[in-house]
Amino acid sequence: MILLVHGDREYLREPGDELHTDLGVVEIPEDVESGDTLETHLGEAFRARELRGPDLFNHLERTGAPMMPRDIGLVIGHTGASAGDRVLDAGTGTGILAAYLGRLGAEVTTYEQDAEFAEVARDNMAVAGVDDTVEVRTGDITEEIDVLADGEPFDLLTLDTEDAPEVVADAADLLAYGGYLAVYSPFVENSRASVEAAEAAGLADIETVETIQRELTVDDRGTRPSTAGVGHTGYLTFARR
């Protein structure tokens, strides 16, 4: 997939497709590359751009509120997720986190209970170019714990589900020694339950952070924090086996 950009407009298309807009029709060659300039039949220029993480957040089909890139950055930074890691993820949703991890080179197995959401996530993995490294399974991870625990241990366990504390209780059986746990929740009560489950499971280095990002307004008068409000998204709980 490739993005075609004109000013503040962005269109996601496959090489070989046509793009029809009020600015004209663009024929996209099969061999299009990032940085190429393509003109419509009316002479309007579009620039081709390769998909990167923030573009996935903006253009993947959504089945709910996806994890924000800043939260994904904290997950990667706190856990050291990298190429070759085996990741077990639950609460796929749109699949933004799974796609980011897959593009890092991690091998991701992700569970989504809603069959329609799971199908959308599979399509999104193809758009992100990681359908060969990210497996989207339809099902409830809590019903698969015993089977998963009997297999090869995971380097990272990421959870964005209401029943996260139930999975955290078995994290020691799922993670390799030194492996990390990351739980995302919009509610502090769920985070507290996850912390208590991590403590009971004997995990180490347990911490919870609230993610807040404040945008700055820059104009001729000066620079100050934006009045748009506090940019809270949720709570992240980390732990390590």
C-alpha positions in Angstrom: 0.0 0.0 0.0 1.1 3.6 -0.6 -0.1 7.0 0.5 -0.8 9.7 -2.0 -0.5 13.1 -0.4 -1.7 16.5 -1.7 -1.5 19.3 0.9 -3.4 18.1 4.0 -5.1 15.3 2.0 -4.0 11.7 2.2 -5.3 8.7 0.3 -4.3 5.1 0.9 -4.2 3.0 -2.3 -2.5 0.0 -3.8 0.0 0.2 -6.6 -1.8 -0.2 -9.9 -5.0 1.4 -8.6 -6.6 4.7 -9.7 -7.4 7.5 -7.4 -10.5 9.6 -8.3 -10.7 13.0 -6.6 -12.1 16.5 -7.4 -8.6 17.3 -8.4 -8.6 14.7 -11.1 -7.7 11.1 -11.7 -4.3 9.7 -10.7 -3.1 6.4 -12.3 -0.8 4.7 -9.8 2.0 2.7 -11.5 2.8 -0.8 -10.2 6.4 0.3 -9.6 5.5 3.5 -7.6 8.1 4.4 -5.0 8.0 6.7 -2.0 8.9 10.2 -3.1 7.5 9.8 -6.6 5.3 12.7 -7.9 2.2 11.7 -9.8 -0.1 14.1 -11.6 -3.8 13.9 -12.1 -5.3 14.3 -15.6 -5.9 17.9 -14.6 -2.3 18.5 -13.8 -2.5 18.4 -9.9 0.5 16.9 -8.3 0.3 14.2 -5.6 3.4 12.8 -3.8 3.7 9.1 -3.0 4.7 8.2 0.6 5.6 5.0 2.2 3.4 4.0 5.2 4.9 4.4 8.6 3.5 3.9 12.1 1.6 7.2 12.5 0.1 6.6 9.1 -1.2 3.3 10.2 -2.9 5.0 13.2 -4.6 7.4 10.8 -5.6 5.0 8.0 -6.2 1.5 9.3 -9.9 0.6 9.5 -11.1 1.2 13.1 -13.3 -1.1 15.2 -13.0 1.1 18.3 -10.6 3.5 19.9 -7.1 2.3 19.0 -4.1 2.7 21.3 -2.4 6.0 20.8 1.1 6.1 19.2 2.5 7.8 22.4 1.2 4.8 24.5 2.7 2.3 22.0 6.0 4.2 22.4 5.9 3.7 26.1 5.2 0.0 25.7 8.1 -0.4 23.4 10.4 1.8 25.5 9.5 0.2 28.9 9.8 -3.4 27.6 12.5 -3.2 25.0 10.4 -5.0 22.4 12.5 -5.8 19.4 13.0 -8.0 16.4 12.8 -11.7 17.1 10.6 -11.3 20.2 7.7 -13.6 20.7 4.7 -11.5 21.7 1.3 -12.6 23.1 -1.3 -9.9 22.8 -5.0 -9.8 23.8 -7.6 -7.2 22.9 -6.5 -6.8 19.3 -9.2 -4.3 18.3 -8.0 -2.3 15.3 -4.6 -3.9 15.7 -2.4 -0.8 16.0 -0.2 -2.2 18.7 0.2 -5.6 17.0 1.0 -3.9 13.7 3.7 -1.7 15.4 5.3 -4.7 17.0 5.1 -6.7 13.8 6.9 -3.9 11.9 9.6 -4.0 14.6 10.2 -7.6 13.5 8.5 -9.3 16.5 6.4 -12.5 16.1 3.0 -11.6 17.4 0.0 -13.8 18.3 -3.0 -11.6 19.2 -6.5 -12.6 20.4 -9.7 -10.8 19.6 -13.1 -12.1 20.9 -15.2 -10.3 18.3 -15.1 -12.3 15.0 -15.9 -9.2 12.9 -13.3 -7.2 14.7 -10.7 -10.0 14.2 -11.4 -10.1 10.4 -10.9 -6.3 10.2 -7.7 -6.7 12.1 -6.4 -9.3 9.7 -7.1 -7.0 6.8 -5.3 -4.2 8.7 -2.3 -6.5 9.2 -2.1 -7.0 5.4 -2.3 -3.2 4.9 0.5 -2.8 7.4 2.6 -5.4 5.6 2.9 -7.7 8.7 0.3 -10.4 8.0 3.3 -12.9 7.8 4.5 -12.0 11.3 1.2 -11.2 13.1 -1.4 -13.9 13.6 -4.8 -12.7 14.6 -6.8 -15.4 16.4 -10.5 -15.2 17.1 -11.2 -16.2 20.7 -10.9 -15.6 24.4 -7.3 -15.7 25.6 -8.5 -16.8 29.1 -9.7 -20.0 27.6 -6.4 -20.7 26.0 -4.1 -20.0 28.9 -3.3 -23.7 29.6 -2.4 -24.4 26.0 -0.3 -21.3 25.6 1.5 -22.0 28.9 2.5 -25.4 27.7 4.2 -24.0 24.6 7.3 -21.9 24.1 7.4 -19.0 26.5 6.8 -15.4 25.3 9.1 -12.5 25.6 6.3 -10.0 26.0 2.7 -10.1 27.1 0.5 -7.1 26.1 -3.1 -6.8 27.3 -5.8 -4.3 26.5 -8.8 -6.1 27.9 -11.2 -5.9 30.8 -10.2 -9.4 32.0 -6.5 -8.4 31.9 -6.0 -9.2 35.7 -7.2 -12.8 35.0 -4.4 -13.2 32.4 -1.9 -11.4 34.5 -2.4 -14.0 37.2 -0.9 -16.6 34.8 1.8 -14.3 33.4 4.6 -16.2 35.2 3.6 -19.3 33.2 3.4 -17.5 29.9 6.6 -15.4 30.0 10.2 -16.4 29.6 12.5 -15.4 32.5 13.2 -11.7 32.0 10.1 -11.3 29.9 7.8 -8.3 30.3 4.2 -7.6 30.9 2.4 -4.5 29.7 -1.3 -3.8 30.5 -3.2 -0.8 29.1 -6.5 0.3 30.6 -8.5 3.5 30.5 -9.7 2.8 34.0 -7.6 3.0 37.2 -9.6 0.2 38.8 -8.5 -2.3 36.2 -4.9 -1.1 36.6 -5.1 -1.7 40.3 -6.4 -5.2 39.8 -3.6 -5.9 37.4 -1.0 -4.7 39.9 -2.5 -6.9 42.6 -2.5 -9.9 40.2 1.1 -9.2 39.2 2.2 -9.1 42.8 0.3 -12.4 43.6 2.0 -14.0 40.5 5.5 -13.0 41.9 6.4 -10.6 39.1 9.0 -7.9 39.7 9.6 -4.3 38.8 5.8 -3.5 38.9 4.9 0.1 38.1 1.9 1.9 36.7 2.0 5.2 34.8 -0.6 7.6 33.6 -0.1 8.8 30.0 -0.6 12.5 29.6 0.6 14.6 26.7 0.4 18.4 26.7 0.6 20.2 23.3 2.3 23.5 23.0 0.9 26.5 21.1 3.5 28.5 19.2 2.5 31.8 17.7 3.9 35.4 17.2 3.0 36.3 20.9 5.0 33.4 22.3 4.9 29.8 23.3 2.6 28.3 26.0 0.7 25.1 26.8 -2.4 24.6 24.7 -5.8 25.4 26.2 -7.2 22.3 24.6 -7.1 20.4 27.9 -5.0 17.7 29.5 -4.2 14.9 27.0 -5.0 11.9 29.2 -5.4 8.6 27.4 -5.0 5.8 30.0 -2.9 3.9 32.4 -0.1 1.5 31.6 1.1 -1.2 34.1 4.4 -2.8 33.6 6.0 -5.8 35.3 8.7 -8.4 34.6 9.2 -12.0 35.3 
